[in-house]
């Protein structure tokens, strides 16, 4: 059941888009710090994901990761891509285009297994919910769950498009 749910993206309603954008405006105001928190938790929970990052693949200590300029730079890049998606939720072609570029780059250039996008978006949801508990109502959680599915679905579609084979 879990796999089926991840393979298709549910339509995000206008009200849900508004909720996502309102919460994101607060998150993005602290873009680098939240992005670093997301990546550190991601690497602590899924240490094999670090294999794709030569600059910090040997880092074990979260404090060392937090100080890494390369990790901070990547956090800003990740948050910037998510920001572009959130800002363009009403433009499905733009969302598709941005996430296709992310997917193709990670498939072809970085050779990242697509499952890591599912894991990363899950961690993103956890961190945002913890950092912004007053904003993260059950309705917000539902909207953000659709958002993470949208990201994963579009990114993995790009993997399929380029003939990704593990």
N, C-alpha and C positions, 0 to 999 in steps of 0.2 A: 504493500500500500504506500509506504513512504516513497519508494522510487517513482511510482506513477505520479504522485503529487508533485514531485520535483521536475518531472519531464514536461509539464505543461504549465503555462503561466495563466493565472486567473486575472481577469480584467480588474484594474484598479479604478474604483469609482472616483468621481470628482471630489466627493467629501473626503475620501481616503487620500487622494493626492494632496489636498489641502493640509490634512493632518501630517503627512510625511514632510511636506515643505515647511510647515511651521516648526516641527521638531528639528528638522535639518538646519534651519536658520540658526538655531541655538547651538547645535552640534558644530556647525561649520565655523561659528565664531571662535571656537577653540580647536580648529581644524588639525593643527599639528599634534597637540597633546592627545586628543581623542584618537587620531590616526595611529600615533605611537602606542597608545594603550591597546588598541585593536591588534596591531601587529605583534606586540610582545605577548599578549594572551594567545594569539594564534600560534606563535612559535613555541611557546611553553606547552600548550595543549597538543600541538602537532609538530614535534621537533623535526620530523623528516622533511617538512616543508622548507626548512632552512637550506637543504641541499641545493636549491635553485639560486642561492645568493652567496656568491663567493666572498663578498665583503663581510658577512656576519654569520656564515654557516657554522663556525666553530664557537660562537658565543653561547654560553650556557646561562650566565647570570643576567637576569632581567634588568638590573641596574646598568650593566655594561651595554646591553641592547639599547636602553633608553638614552644613553650618551652617544650612541653611534650616529654620526652625521649621515652615513649612507642609509641607515634605517629611517632616520627622520626625513630624508629626501624621498625615500620610497613611500613613506606614510603620506607625505604631501601629495605625491602623484596619485596614490589610491584615492585619497579624499577628494582630489580635484576631479577625478573621473566620476566618482559617485555624485559630486556636486553638479557636474554637467548633466548627468542622468536626472537628478532631482529637479533641476531647473527646467528641464525639457520634458517633464512627464506628460505634458499635453501635446507633444510632438513625437509620436511613436516612431517616425522615420529617423529622427535625430537620435533617439534612445537606441534604436536598433543599430544605427551606424556607429555610434560611440562604443557600444558593447561588442560589436563585431570587430572593431579595431583592437580592442583589448583582448578578445578571444584569439584572434589570429596571431597577434604578437606573442601571446603566451604559448600558443600551440607551436608555431613555426620557429620563432626566435629563441624563446626561453625553454621550450619543451616541458612545460609545467603540466602535470596531470590535471584534467578538468575537475576532479573530485575536490581539489583544494579550493575551488571557488565556492563550492557548497559549504565547505568547512569555514572558510573565511567569512562568508555572509552570515553564517550562524553566529560566529564570534562577534561580528559587527553588531548584530541584534542584541546579544547579551550585554556588550559594553554600553551601548546606547541606553538600554533599559536600566542599567545600574547607574550610569552617570546622570540620567534625567528621569528619575523615578516618578516625579510628580506629573510629567508629561506623558509617561508611558502607560496610558490607560489600556484596558482590554481592547478598545477600538483601535488605539494606536498600534498595539501589538499585532492585531489582525492586518492593518494596513502595511506595517513594516514586514510582516511575513510575506505578503504578496510582493513587496518590493524586492526582498532577497530572492524570491523565486523568479521574478522578472529578470534580475541580474544574471542568475545562474542559467536560466533558460536561454537567454540571448547569447551569453558567452559560450555555452556548450554548443549552440547551433553553429557558431562560427568554427568551432573545432570540427564539427561534422562536415561543414562546408569545405574545409581544407583537407579533408580525408585523414583526420587524426587517427593514428593507430598506436595502441600502447604496446 
